[in-house]
């Protein structure tokens, strides 16, 4: 994870995929996390904004999903394939 502070905002960038393994089914779900922005830290009105792509992948079941966060509020789109 990498982070930057911009005076009134803080940005977290998660580097690389994360894996989640289920012991009972031997399934592995791999996912990439979107960027996380914490805005208005100094003004007593902070809020969290997600930007970028959130991707899930299960190789055993051949399932993929993608959610794209647009920022500037809570707008997002998604696909499952």
Residue, then its C-alpha position, 0 to 999 in steps of 0.5 A: x500500500x502506498x499513501x500520499x497526503x495532499x494537505x486536506x486529502x489523503x490517498x491510499x493506493x493498494x498495490x498488487x492483488x489480494x487472495x482469499x482461500x477457502x479451506x473447505x472448497x479449496x477455492x481461491x478468490x483473487x481481487x484488486x482493490x480500488x484507490x481510496x481517497x479521504x477528503x476534507x480531513x481538516x474541515x471536520x467534514x471528512x468523507x471517503x471516495x473510491x476511484x478505479x477498478x475493483x476486480x474479482x476472479x475465481x479460477x476454479x469456477x471461471x468467474x470474473x466480476x468488475x466494478x468501476x468507481x468513477x469518483x465524484x460521489x458514489x457513481x459506479x458501473x459493473x460487469x460480471x462475466 
